[in-house]
Amino acid sequence: MAQQAAAQIEGERLGRAERLNGRIAMLGFLIGVVTEAITGHGIATQIGFGVFGVG
């Protein structure tokens, strides 16, 4: 009985974590698209700027 309850709690915790991860990923994508619209630089270029310090 306790083992079943622990498994259910773990499943709920995993579901919440995955939902949060998905929301953060969607937010990051939206920020990238908005930045692309404002600057005219694509997402790959934005990442390159961060990695190589170009700009």
FENUR-V957613 format. One record per residue. N is the residue number from 0. RES is the residue in one small letter. OMEGA is omega in whole degrees, -180 to 180 (none if undefined). Layout:
n	res	omega
N	RES	OMEGA
N	RES	OMEGA
This chain:
n	res	omega
0	m	-180
1	a	180
2	q	178
3	q	178
4	a	179
5	a	178
6	a	179
7	q	178
8	i	179
9	e	178
10	g	178
11	e	179
12	r	179
13	l	178
14	g	179
15	r	-180
16	a	179
17	e	177
18	r	178
19	l	179
20	n	178
21	g	179
22	r	179
23	i	178
24	a	178
25	m	179
26	l	178
27	g	178
28	f	179
29	l	178
30	i	178
31	g	180
32	v	179
33	v	178
34	t	177
35	e	180
36	a	-178
37	i	-173
38	t	-176
39	g	178
40	h	179
41	g	-178
42	i	179
43	a	177
44	t	178
45	q	180
46	i	178
47	g	178
48	f	-179
49	g	-176
50	v	-173
51	f	179
52	g	180
53	v	175
54	g	none
